[in-house]
Amino acid sequence: MLYGITGGIPHYINKLGVKNCIDNALLENLFDSSAYLFEEPENLLKQELREPATYNSIISAIAGGSSKLNEIATKSGIETGVCAKYIKVLLDLGIVKKETPLTEKSTKKTIYQIGDNFFRFWYRFVPINMNAIISGRIEKTYPNTVRKYFSDYMGLIFEQMCKDYLLYYADDLPFTLSDIGQWWGTDNAAKKEVQIDIVSASSDSCEYIIGSCKYKNEKIGVDELELLRHYASVFGKGSRYHYYIFSKGGFTDGLRELSNKGEVTLLTLEDIYRQAKK
């Protein structure tokens, strides 16, 4: 969670000052109008950019769920071509990142997300709670307006952690990873969009790692593997798939039995940390 808030940046970790409880640290050092971290995004935009208000509206649009260029432009009230230039600046600063489905050459499916974890956390939770923060009521509202949404917030963070694990730390992979990302497309049979959290191809594009990331407390069961297999069939590339499922809450006995048979690789949050420390 600390990584999800700070991105691992030492300066933010020090300013957040977590001692025993991350909730108290957030209330004291971020959700307080006089706190350094409360003003940090605004100060950074003012220091780095000439039109901070415009950039703020674009970041707010992305944080609010707009991911395609035309959606972001409409939400922020900026002409699409001009908006693209502003986004380019945010990309260069690392505040925003763009994603395209792995293996896809077309840029029509490009989406934009907030790439800086601190900006992502701040824009997710501070603006919507601004009145409570300014009036000093945030401590009372915090459990229901901030704390209860941490698992949802950590979903994308966990996905990135799992990708980093596979790319930098994992042993005994079926092939050497050169690139890793996500994939989304249309399931024509079901007439709906599907998304695969993790996709990585072998150098000859014959084998693929197909992965799922679940940041939930409950154990993940066999149905998740079946869903992953279906998504792989929709993906439809290559001739062999290696399935990986990451779970915060662990796995059911049934899914572990399939793992023992070599049908899927299962990894918990503890497994990731254990391997990364080696």
CYANA upper distance limits for C-alpha pairs under 8 A (distance plus 0.5 A):
  1 MET  CA      5 ILE  CA      6.80
  1 MET  CA    154 MET  CA      7.76
  2 LEU  CA      6 THR  CA      6.61
  2 LEU  CA      7 GLY  CA      8.23
  2 LEU  CA      8 GLY  CA      8.00
  2 LEU  CA     13 ILE  CA      8.16
  2 LEU  CA     22 ILE  CA      8.21
  3 TYR  CA      7 GLY  CA      5.28
  3 TYR  CA      8 GLY  CA      5.49
  3 TYR  CA    117 ASN  CA      8.34
  4 GLY  CA      8 GLY  CA      8.43
  4 GLY  CA    117 ASN  CA      6.42
  4 GLY  CA    118 PHE  CA      8.10
  4 GLY  CA    121 PHE  CA      8.12
  4 GLY  CA    154 MET  CA      7.04
  4 GLY  CA    157 ILE  CA      6.48
  5 ILE  CA    117 ASN  CA      6.22
  5 ILE  CA    118 PHE  CA      5.71
  5 ILE  CA    120 ARG  CA      8.43
  5 ILE  CA    121 PHE  CA      6.23
  6 THR  CA     12 TYR  CA      6.15
  6 THR  CA     13 ILE  CA      6.73
  6 THR  CA    117 ASN  CA      6.34
  6 THR  CA    118 PHE  CA      5.39
  7 GLY  CA    116 ASP  CA      7.36
  7 GLY  CA    117 ASN  CA      5.42
  7 GLY  CA    118 PHE  CA      6.81
  8 GLY  CA     12 TYR  CA      8.28
  8 GLY  CA     13 ILE  CA      7.49
  9 ILE  CA     13 ILE  CA      6.79
 10 PRO  CA     14 ASN  CA      6.55
 11 HIS  CA     15 LYS  CA      6.72
 12 TYR  CA     16 LEU  CA      6.45
 12 TYR  CA     37 LEU  CA      8.23
 13 ILE  CA     17 GLY  CA      6.80
 13 ILE  CA     18 VAL  CA      8.13
 14 ASN  CA     18 VAL  CA      8.49
 15 LYS  CA     29 ASN  CA      7.56
 15 LYS  CA     36 TYR  CA      7.94
 15 LYS  CA     37 LEU  CA      7.57
 16 LEU  CA     25 ALA  CA      6.48
 16 LEU  CA     26 LEU  CA      7.24
 16 LEU  CA     29 ASN  CA      6.07
 16 LEU  CA     30 LEU  CA      7.64
 16 LEU  CA     37 LEU  CA      7.99
 17 GLY  CA     25 ALA  CA      6.63
 17 GLY  CA     29 ASN  CA      8.00
 18 VAL  CA     22 ILE  CA      6.04
 18 VAL  CA     24 ASN  CA      8.39
 18 VAL  CA     25 ALA  CA      5.74
 19 LYS  CA     25 ALA  CA      8.02
 21 CYS  CA     25 ALA  CA      6.97
 22 ILE  CA     26 LEU  CA      6.68
 23 ASP  CA     27 LEU  CA      6.77
 23 ASP  CA    147 ARG  CA      8.30
 24 ASN  CA     28 GLU  CA      6.59
 25 ALA  CA     29 ASN  CA      6.22
 25 ALA  CA     30 LEU  CA      8.10
 26 LEU  CA     30 LEU  CA      5.54
 26 LEU  CA     31 PHE  CA      6.46
 27 LEU  CA     31 PHE  CA      5.27
 27 LEU  CA     32 ASP  CA      6.93
 27 LEU  CA    138 ILE  CA      8.21
 27 LEU  CA    139 GLU  CA      7.33
 28 GLU  CA     32 ASP  CA      6.63
 28 GLU  CA     35 ALA  CA      7.83
 29 ASN  CA     35 ALA  CA      5.73
 29 ASN  CA     36 TYR  CA      7.41
 29 ASN  CA     37 LEU  CA      6.86
 29 ASN  CA     38 PHE  CA      7.93
 30 LEU  CA     35 ALA  CA      6.30
 30 LEU  CA     36 TYR  CA      7.66
 30 LEU  CA     37 LEU  CA      5.50
 30 LEU  CA     38 PHE  CA      5.31
 31 PHE  CA     35 ALA  CA      7.96
 31 PHE  CA     38 PHE  CA      6.86
 31 PHE  CA    126 VAL  CA      7.67
 31 PHE  CA    133 ILE  CA      6.63
 31 PHE  CA    138 ILE  CA      7.72
 32 ASP  CA     38 PHE  CA      6.93
 32 ASP  CA    133 ILE  CA      6.55
 32 ASP  CA    134 ILE  CA      8.09
 32 ASP  CA    136 GLY  CA      8.36
 33 SER  CA     38 PHE  CA      6.51
 33 SER  CA     39 GLU  CA      8.09
 33 SER  CA    133 ILE  CA      7.02
 33 SER  CA    134 ILE  CA      6.69
 34 SER  CA     38 PHE  CA      7.65
 35 ALA  CA     39 GLU  CA      7.56
 36 TYR  CA     40 GLU  CA      6.78
 37 LEU  CA     41 PRO  CA      8.29
 39 GLU  CA     43 ASN  CA      6.60
 40 GLU  CA     44 LEU  CA      6.57
 41 PRO  CA     45 LEU  CA      6.74
 41 PRO  CA    119 PHE  CA      7.12
 41 PRO  CA    122 TRP  CA      8.30
 42 GLU  CA     46 LYS  CA      6.74
 42 GLU  CA     52 PRO  CA      8.15
 43 ASN  CA     47 GLN  CA      6.64
 44 LEU  CA     48 GLU  CA      6.54
 45 LEU  CA     49 LEU  CA      5.99
 45 LEU  CA     52 PRO  CA      5.76
 45 LEU  CA     55 TYR  CA      8.13
 45 LEU  CA     56 ASN  CA      8.34
 46 LYS  CA     50 ARG  CA      7.44
 46 LYS  CA     51 GLU  CA      8.16
 46 LYS  CA     52 PRO  CA      6.09
 51 GLU  CA     55 TYR  CA      7.14
 52 PRO  CA     56 ASN  CA      6.40
 53 ALA  CA     57 SER  CA      6.81
 54 THR  CA     58 ILE  CA      6.98
 54 THR  CA     76 SER  CA      8.40
 55 TYR  CA     59 ILE  CA      6.68
 55 TYR  CA     86 TYR  CA      7.43
 55 TYR  CA     90 LEU  CA      8.47
 56 ASN  CA     60 SER  CA      6.49
 57 SER  CA     61 ALA  CA      6.62
 57 SER  CA     76 SER  CA      5.84
 58 ILE  CA     62 ILE  CA      6.89
 58 ILE  CA     72 ILE  CA      6.99
 58 ILE  CA     73 ALA  CA      8.05
 58 ILE  CA     75 LYS  CA      8.43
 58 ILE  CA     76 SER  CA      6.10
 58 ILE  CA     83 CYS  CA      8.46
 58 ILE  CA     87 ILE  CA      8.25
 59 ILE  CA     63 ALA  CA      6.56
 59 ILE  CA     96 VAL  CA      8.41
 59 ILE  CA    114 ILE  CA      7.85
 59 ILE  CA    123 TYR  CA      8.27
 60 SER  CA     64 GLY  CA      6.50
 60 SER  CA    123 TYR  CA      7.00
 61 ALA  CA     65 GLY  CA      7.16
 61 ALA  CA     66 SER  CA      6.10
 61 ALA  CA     72 ILE  CA      6.21
 61 ALA  CA     75 LYS  CA      6.35
 61 ALA  CA     76 SER  CA      6.65
 62 ILE  CA     66 SER  CA      5.20
 62 ILE  CA     67 SER  CA      6.28
 62 ILE  CA     72 ILE  CA      6.95
 62 ILE  CA    112 TYR  CA      7.65
 62 ILE  CA    113 GLN  CA      6.76
 62 ILE  CA    114 ILE  CA      7.36
 63 ALA  CA    113 GLN  CA      8.07
 63 ALA  CA    114 ILE  CA      7.37
 63 ALA  CA    120 ARG  CA      7.31
 63 ALA  CA    123 TYR  CA      6.64
 63 ALA  CA    124 ARG  CA      6.64
 64 GLY  CA    124 ARG  CA      8.07
 66 SER  CA     71 GLU  CA      6.01
 66 SER  CA     72 ILE  CA      5.87
 66 SER  CA     75 LYS  CA      8.03
 67 SER  CA     71 GLU  CA      7.14
 67 SER  CA     72 ILE  CA      6.99
 67 SER  CA    111 ILE  CA      5.52
 67 SER  CA    112 TYR  CA      5.37
 67 SER  CA    113 GLN  CA      6.87
 68 LYS  CA     72 ILE  CA      6.68
 68 LYS  CA    110 THR  CA      7.37
 68 LYS  CA    111 ILE  CA      5.44
 68 LYS  CA    112 TYR  CA      6.80
 69 LEU  CA     73 ALA  CA      6.60
 69 LEU  CA     80 THR  CA      7.44
 69 LEU  CA     83 CYS  CA      8.15
 69 LEU  CA     84 ALA  CA      7.55
 69 LEU  CA    111 ILE  CA      7.80
 69 LEU  CA    112 TYR  CA      8.06
 70 ASN  CA     74 THR  CA      6.60
 70 ASN  CA     80 THR  CA      6.53
 71 GLU  CA     75 LYS  CA      6.57
 72 ILE  CA     76 SER  CA      6.54
 72 ILE  CA     83 CYS  CA      8.33
 73 ALA  CA     77 GLY  CA      6.30
 73 ALA  CA     78 ILE  CA      5.47
 73 ALA  CA     79 GLU  CA      6.54
 73 ALA  CA     80 THR  CA      5.77
 73 ALA  CA     83 CYS  CA      6.25
 74 THR  CA     78 ILE  CA      6.92
 74 THR  CA     79 GLU  CA      8.10
 74 THR  CA     80 THR  CA      8.28
 78 ILE  CA     82 VAL  CA      7.23
 78 ILE  CA     83 CYS  CA      6.33
 79 GLU  CA     83 CYS  CA      6.50
 80 THR  CA     84 ALA  CA      6.75
 81 GLY  CA     85 LYS  CA      7.31
 82 VAL  CA     86 TYR  CA      7.13
 83 CYS  CA     87 ILE  CA      6.68
 84 ALA  CA     88 LYS  CA      6.67
 85 LYS  CA     89 VAL  CA      7.17
 86 TYR  CA     90 LEU  CA      7.06
 87 ILE  CA     91 LEU  CA      6.58
 87 ILE  CA     96 VAL  CA      7.92
 88 LYS  CA     92 ASP  CA      6.77
 89 VAL  CA     93 LEU  CA      6.84
 90 LEU  CA     94 GLY  CA      6.71
 90 LEU  CA     95 ILE  CA      5.89
 90 LEU  CA     96 VAL  CA      5.90
 91 LEU  CA     95 ILE  CA      6.65
 91 LEU  CA     96 VAL  CA      5.40
 91 LEU  CA     97 LYS  CA      6.13
 91 LEU  CA     98 LYS  CA      8.21
 94 GLY  CA    115 GLY  CA      6.73
 94 GLY  CA    116 ASP  CA      6.89
 95 ILE  CA    114 ILE  CA      6.45
 95 ILE  CA    115 GLY  CA      5.75
 95 ILE  CA    116 ASP  CA      5.37
 95 ILE  CA    119 PHE  CA      7.56
 96 VAL  CA    112 TYR  CA      7.31
 96 VAL  CA    113 GLN  CA      6.22
 96 VAL  CA    114 ILE  CA      4.85
 96 VAL  CA    115 GLY  CA      5.11
 96 VAL  CA    116 ASP  CA      7.25
 97 LYS  CA    112 TYR  CA      6.27
 97 LYS  CA    113 GLN  CA      5.94
 97 LYS  CA    114 ILE  CA      6.50
 97 LYS  CA    115 GLY  CA      5.44
 98 LYS  CA    110 THR  CA      7.10
 98 LYS  CA    111 ILE  CA      6.11
 98 LYS  CA    112 TYR  CA      4.90
 98 LYS  CA    113 GLN  CA      6.69
 99 GLU  CA    110 THR  CA      6.08
 99 GLU  CA    111 ILE  CA      5.82
 99 GLU  CA    112 TYR  CA      6.76
 99 GLU  CA    113 GLN  CA      8.21
100 THR  CA    104 GLU  CA      7.39
100 THR  CA    107 THR  CA      7.38
100 THR  CA    109 LYS  CA      6.51
100 THR  CA    110 THR  CA      5.14
100 THR  CA    111 ILE  CA      7.04
100 THR  CA    182 GLN  CA      8.37
100 THR  CA    183 TRP  CA      8.13
101 PRO  CA    109 LYS  CA      7.65
101 PRO  CA    110 THR  CA      8.10
101 PRO  CA    181 GLY  CA      7.70
101 PRO  CA    182 GLN  CA      6.21
101 PRO  CA    183 TRP  CA      4.71
101 PRO  CA    184 TRP  CA      6.41
102 LEU  CA    180 ILE  CA      7.88
102 LEU  CA    181 GLY  CA      6.20
102 LEU  CA    182 GLN  CA      6.36
102 LEU  CA    183 TRP  CA      5.98
102 LEU  CA    199 VAL  CA      7.40
102 LEU  CA    200 SER  CA      8.25
114 ILE  CA    119 PHE  CA      7.65
114 ILE  CA    120 ARG  CA      6.16
115 GLY  CA    119 PHE  CA      8.49
115 GLY  CA    120 ARG  CA      7.73
116 ASP  CA    120 ARG  CA      6.56
117 ASN  CA    121 PHE  CA      6.60
118 PHE  CA    122 TRP  CA      6.53
119 PHE  CA    123 TYR  CA      6.44
120 ARG  CA    124 ARG  CA      6.53
121 PHE  CA    125 PHE  CA      6.72
121 PHE  CA    153 TYR  CA      8.47
122 TRP  CA    126 VAL  CA      5.84
122 TRP  CA    127 PRO  CA      8.27
123 TYR  CA    127 PRO  CA      6.74
124 ARG  CA    128 ILE  CA      8.02
125 PHE  CA    129 ASN  CA      6.92
125 PHE  CA    145 THR  CA      8.50
125 PHE  CA    146 VAL  CA      6.98
126 VAL  CA    130 MET  CA      6.30
129 ASN  CA    133 ILE  CA      6.72
129 ASN  CA    138 ILE  CA      7.90
129 ASN  CA    145 THR  CA      7.97
130 MET  CA    134 ILE  CA      6.59
131 ASN  CA    135 SER  CA      6.53
132 ALA  CA    136 GLY  CA      6.44
132 ALA  CA    137 ARG  CA      5.29
132 ALA  CA    138 ILE  CA      5.28
132 ALA  CA    141 THR  CA      7.92
133 ILE  CA    137 ARG  CA      6.66
133 ILE  CA    138 ILE  CA      5.57
137 ARG  CA    141 THR  CA      7.10
138 ILE  CA    142 TYR  CA      5.94
139 GLU  CA    143 PRO  CA      8.38
141 THR  CA    145 THR  CA      6.42
141 THR  CA    146 VAL  CA      8.44
142 TYR  CA    146 VAL  CA      5.64
142 TYR  CA    147 ARG  CA      6.74
143 PRO  CA    147 ARG  CA      5.35
143 PRO  CA    148 LYS  CA      6.64
144 ASN  CA    148 LYS  CA      6.16
145 THR  CA    149 TYR  CA      7.85
146 VAL  CA    150 PHE  CA      7.47
149 TYR  CA    153 TYR  CA      6.69
150 PHE  CA    154 MET  CA      6.54
151 SER  CA    155 GLY  CA      6.99
151 SER  CA    215 TYR  CA      7.08
151 SER  CA    216 LYS  CA      7.40
152 ASP  CA    215 TYR  CA      8.49
153 TYR  CA    157 ILE  CA      8.04
154 MET  CA    158 PHE  CA      6.36
154 MET  CA    215 TYR  CA      7.49
155 GLY  CA    159 GLU  CA      6.92
155 GLY  CA    213 CYS  CA      8.38
155 GLY  CA    214 LYS  CA      7.64
155 GLY  CA    215 TYR  CA      6.15
156 LEU  CA    160 GLN  CA      6.93
157 ILE  CA    161 MET  CA      6.80
158 PHE  CA    162 CYS  CA      6.68
158 PHE  CA    213 CYS  CA      7.55
158 PHE  CA    214 LYS  CA      8.38
158 PHE  CA    215 TYR  CA      7.13
159 GLU  CA    163 LYS  CA      6.81
159 GLU  CA    197 ASP  CA      7.26
159 GLU  CA    198 ILE  CA      8.21
159 GLU  CA    213 CYS  CA      6.26
160 GLN  CA    164 ASP  CA      6.63
161 MET  CA    165 TYR  CA      6.61
162 CYS  CA    166 LEU  CA      6.86
162 CYS  CA    213 CYS  CA      7.85
162 CYS  CA    246 PHE  CA      7.76
162 CYS  CA    272 ILE  CA      8.22
163 LYS  CA    167 LEU  CA      6.62
163 LYS  CA    180 ILE  CA      7.35
163 LYS  CA    181 GLY  CA      7.93
163 LYS  CA    198 ILE  CA      7.44
164 ASP  CA    168 TYR  CA      6.30
164 ASP  CA    169 TYR  CA      8.01
165 TYR  CA    169 TYR  CA      5.53
165 TYR  CA    170 ALA  CA      6.36
165 TYR  CA    272 ILE  CA      7.09
165 TYR  CA    276 ALA  CA      7.83
166 LEU  CA    170 ALA  CA      5.44
166 LEU  CA    177 LEU  CA      8.49
167 LEU  CA    177 LEU  CA      6.87
167 LEU  CA    179 ASP  CA      8.42
167 LEU  CA    180 ILE  CA      7.90
169 TYR  CA    275 GLN  CA      7.08
169 TYR  CA    276 ALA  CA      6.15
170 ALA  CA    275 GLN  CA      7.48
170 ALA  CA    276 ALA  CA      8.45
174 PRO  CA    242 HIS  CA      8.09
175 PHE  CA    202 SER  CA      6.60
176 THR  CA    202 SER  CA      7.32
176 THR  CA    203 SER  CA      8.39
177 LEU  CA    200 SER  CA      7.28
177 LEU  CA    201 ALA  CA      7.56
177 LEU  CA    202 SER  CA      7.10
177 LEU  CA    203 SER  CA      8.46
178 SER  CA    200 SER  CA      8.41
178 SER  CA    201 ALA  CA      8.20
178 SER  CA    202 SER  CA      8.07
178 SER  CA    203 SER  CA      7.82
179 ASP  CA    200 SER  CA      6.57
179 ASP  CA    201 ALA  CA      7.62
180 ILE  CA    198 ILE  CA      7.50
180 ILE  CA    199 VAL  CA      6.36
180 ILE  CA    200 SER  CA      5.09
180 ILE  CA    201 ALA  CA      8.00
181 GLY  CA    197 ASP  CA      8.11
181 GLY  CA    198 ILE  CA      6.15
181 GLY  CA    199 VAL  CA      5.94
181 GLY  CA    200 SER  CA      7.06
182 GLN  CA    195 GLN  CA      7.97
182 GLN  CA    196 ILE  CA      6.25
182 GLN  CA    197 ASP  CA      5.55
182 GLN  CA    198 ILE  CA      5.26
182 GLN  CA    199 VAL  CA      5.76
183 TRP  CA    195 GLN  CA      6.27
183 TRP  CA    196 ILE  CA      5.70
183 TRP  CA    197 ASP  CA      7.39
183 TRP  CA    198 ILE  CA      7.77
183 TRP  CA    199 VAL  CA      7.06
183 TRP  CA    235 PHE  CA      8.49
184 TRP  CA    193 GLU  CA      7.50
184 TRP  CA    194 VAL  CA      6.08
184 TRP  CA    195 GLN  CA      4.70
184 TRP  CA    196 ILE  CA      6.66
185 GLY  CA    193 GLU  CA      6.07
185 GLY  CA    194 VAL  CA      6.18
185 GLY  CA    195 GLN  CA      7.18
185 GLY  CA    234 VAL  CA      8.46
185 GLY  CA    235 PHE  CA      8.03
186 THR  CA    191 LYS  CA      7.28
186 THR  CA    192 LYS  CA      6.18
186 THR  CA    193 GLU  CA      4.95
186 THR  CA    194 VAL  CA      6.59
186 THR  CA    234 VAL  CA      8.14
187 ASP  CA    191 LYS  CA      5.97
187 ASP  CA    192 LYS  CA      5.88
187 ASP  CA    193 GLU  CA      6.38
187 ASP  CA    194 VAL  CA      6.92
187 ASP  CA    234 VAL  CA      6.41
188 ASN  CA    192 LYS  CA      7.41
194 VAL  CA    231 TYR  CA      7.44
195 GLN  CA    231 TYR  CA      8.08
196 ILE  CA    210 ILE  CA      7.72
196 ILE  CA    211 GLY  CA      7.34
196 ILE  CA    212 SER  CA      7.25
196 ILE  CA    228 LEU  CA      8.24
196 ILE  CA    231 TYR  CA      7.38
197 ASP  CA    210 ILE  CA      8.44
197 ASP  CA    211 GLY  CA      6.48
197 ASP  CA    212 SER  CA      5.82
197 ASP  CA    213 CYS  CA      6.98
198 ILE  CA    209 ILE  CA      7.89
198 ILE  CA    210 ILE  CA      6.22
198 ILE  CA    211 GLY  CA      5.05
198 ILE  CA    212 SER  CA      6.80
198 ILE  CA    213 CYS  CA      8.44
199 VAL  CA    208 TYR  CA      7.24
199 VAL  CA    209 ILE  CA      6.05
199 VAL  CA    210 ILE  CA      5.48
199 VAL  CA    211 GLY  CA      6.90
200 SER  CA    208 TYR  CA      5.98
200 SER  CA    209 ILE  CA      5.59
200 SER  CA    210 ILE  CA      7.48
201 ALA  CA    205 SER  CA      5.81
201 ALA  CA    206 CYS  CA      7.88
201 ALA  CA    207 GLU  CA      6.41
201 ALA  CA    208 TYR  CA      5.00
201 ALA  CA    209 ILE  CA      7.01
202 SER  CA    206 CYS  CA      6.89
202 SER  CA    207 GLU  CA      5.84
202 SER  CA    208 TYR  CA      6.69
205 SER  CA    238 GLY  CA      6.46
206 CYS  CA    237 LYS  CA      8.25
206 CYS  CA    238 GLY  CA      4.77
206 CYS  CA    239 SER  CA      5.88
206 CYS  CA    240 ARG  CA      7.03
207 GLU  CA    238 GLY  CA      6.06
207 GLU  CA    239 SER  CA      6.60
207 GLU  CA    240 ARG  CA      5.30
207 GLU  CA    241 TYR  CA      6.29
207 GLU  CA    242 HIS  CA      8.12
208 TYR  CA    238 GLY  CA      7.29
208 TYR  CA    240 ARG  CA      6.93
208 TYR  CA    241 TYR  CA      5.47
208 TYR  CA    242 HIS  CA      6.68
209 ILE  CA    241 TYR  CA      6.34
209 ILE  CA    242 HIS  CA      5.24
209 ILE  CA    243 TYR  CA      6.45
209 ILE  CA    244 TYR  CA      7.59
210 ILE  CA    228 LEU  CA      7.90
210 ILE  CA    232 ALA  CA      7.48
210 ILE  CA    241 TYR  CA      7.04
210 ILE  CA    242 HIS  CA      6.55
210 ILE  CA    243 TYR  CA      5.53
210 ILE  CA    244 TYR  CA      6.75
211 GLY  CA    228 LEU  CA      7.93
211 GLY  CA    243 TYR  CA      6.23
211 GLY  CA    244 TYR  CA      5.02
211 GLY  CA    245 ILE  CA      6.04
211 GLY  CA    246 PHE  CA      8.16
212 SER  CA    228 LEU  CA      7.69
212 SER  CA    244 TYR  CA      6.94
212 SER  CA    245 ILE  CA      5.31
212 SER  CA    246 PHE  CA      6.65
213 CYS  CA    245 ILE  CA      6.53
213 CYS  CA    246 PHE  CA      5.22
213 CYS  CA    247 SER  CA      6.58
214 LYS  CA    220 ILE  CA      8.43
214 LYS  CA    245 ILE  CA      8.36
214 LYS  CA    246 PHE  CA      6.60
214 LYS  CA    247 SER  CA      5.31
214 LYS  CA    248 LYS  CA      6.95
215 TYR  CA    247 SER  CA      6.45
215 TYR  CA    248 LYS  CA      5.55
215 TYR  CA    249 GLY  CA      7.82
216 LYS  CA    247 SER  CA      7.48
216 LYS  CA    248 LYS  CA      6.18
216 LYS  CA    249 GLY  CA      6.19
217 ASN  CA    248 LYS  CA      6.62
217 ASN  CA    249 GLY  CA      4.65
217 ASN  CA    250 GLY  CA      8.27
218 GLU  CA    249 GLY  CA      5.53
218 GLU  CA    250 GLY  CA      7.64
219 LYS  CA    247 SER  CA      8.06
219 LYS  CA    249 GLY  CA      5.56
219 LYS  CA    250 GLY  CA      5.27
219 LYS  CA    251 PHE  CA      4.95
219 LYS  CA    252 THR  CA      6.19
220 ILE  CA    224 GLU  CA      7.29
220 ILE  CA    247 SER  CA      7.43
220 ILE  CA    249 GLY  CA      7.85
220 ILE  CA    250 GLY  CA      6.83
220 ILE  CA    251 PHE  CA      5.09
220 ILE  CA    252 THR  CA      6.46
220 ILE  CA    255 LEU  CA      8.20
221 GLY  CA    225 LEU  CA      8.05
221 GLY  CA    251 PHE  CA      6.50
221 GLY  CA    252 THR  CA      5.65
221 GLY  CA    253 ASP  CA      8.46
221 GLY  CA    254 GLY  CA      7.30
221 GLY  CA    255 LEU  CA      5.96
222 VAL  CA    226 GLU  CA      6.98
222 VAL  CA    252 THR  CA      8.17
222 VAL  CA    254 GLY  CA      6.84
222 VAL  CA    255 LEU  CA      5.40
223 ASP  CA    227 LEU  CA      6.63
224 GLU  CA    228 LEU  CA      6.62
225 LEU  CA    229 ARG  CA      6.66
225 LEU  CA    243 TYR  CA      8.28
225 LEU  CA    245 ILE  CA      8.28
225 LEU  CA    255 LEU  CA      8.43
225 LEU  CA    264 VAL  CA      8.20
226 GLU  CA    230 HIS  CA      6.80
227 LEU  CA    231 TYR  CA      6.71
228 LEU  CA    232 ALA  CA      6.66
228 LEU  CA    243 TYR  CA      8.14
229 ARG  CA    233 SER  CA      6.90
230 HIS  CA    234 VAL  CA      6.98
231 TYR  CA    235 PHE  CA      6.67
232 ALA  CA    236 GLY  CA      6.65
232 ALA  CA    241 TYR  CA      8.18
242 HIS  CA    263 GLU  CA      8.40
242 HIS  CA    264 VAL  CA      7.45
243 TYR  CA    263 GLU  CA      7.70
243 TYR  CA    264 VAL  CA      5.41
243 TYR  CA    265 THR  CA      6.73
244 TYR  CA    264 VAL  CA      6.24
244 TYR  CA    265 THR  CA      5.24
244 TYR  CA    266 LEU  CA      6.48
244 TYR  CA    267 LEU  CA      8.18
245 ILE  CA    264 VAL  CA      7.84
245 ILE  CA    265 THR  CA      6.85
245 ILE  CA    266 LEU  CA      5.62
245 ILE  CA    267 LEU  CA      6.86
246 PHE  CA    266 LEU  CA      6.54
246 PHE  CA    267 LEU  CA      5.32
246 PHE  CA    268 THR  CA      6.16
246 PHE  CA    269 LEU  CA      7.92
247 SER  CA    251 PHE  CA      7.77
247 SER  CA    266 LEU  CA      8.32
247 SER  CA    267 LEU  CA      6.93
247 SER  CA    268 THR  CA      5.49
247 SER  CA    269 LEU  CA      7.11
248 LYS  CA    268 THR  CA      6.03
248 LYS  CA    269 LEU  CA      5.80
249 GLY  CA    268 THR  CA      7.78
250 GLY  CA    267 LEU  CA      8.43
250 GLY  CA    268 THR  CA      6.41
251 PHE  CA    255 LEU  CA      6.88
251 PHE  CA    256 ARG  CA      7.11
251 PHE  CA    266 LEU  CA      8.41
252 THR  CA    256 ARG  CA      6.85
253 ASP  CA    257 GLU  CA      6.68
254 GLY  CA    258 LEU  CA      7.18
255 LEU  CA    259 SER  CA      6.81
256 ARG  CA    260 ASN  CA      6.70
256 ARG  CA    266 LEU  CA      8.12
257 GLU  CA    261 LYS  CA      7.00
258 LEU  CA    262 GLY  CA      7.04
258 LEU  CA    263 GLU  CA      6.02
258 LEU  CA    264 VAL  CA      7.09
259 SER  CA    263 GLU  CA      5.89
259 SER  CA    264 VAL  CA      5.28
259 SER  CA    265 THR  CA      6.29
259 SER  CA    266 LEU  CA      7.24
267 LEU  CA    271 ASP  CA      6.24
267 LEU  CA    272 ILE  CA      7.44
268 THR  CA    272 ILE  CA      7.04
269 LEU  CA    273 TYR  CA      6.97
270 GLU  CA    274 ARG  CA      6.52
271 ASP  CA    275 GLN  CA      6.73
272 ILE  CA    276 ALA  CA      6.64
273 TYR  CA    277 LYS  CA      6.68
274 ARG  CA    278 LYS  CA      7.39
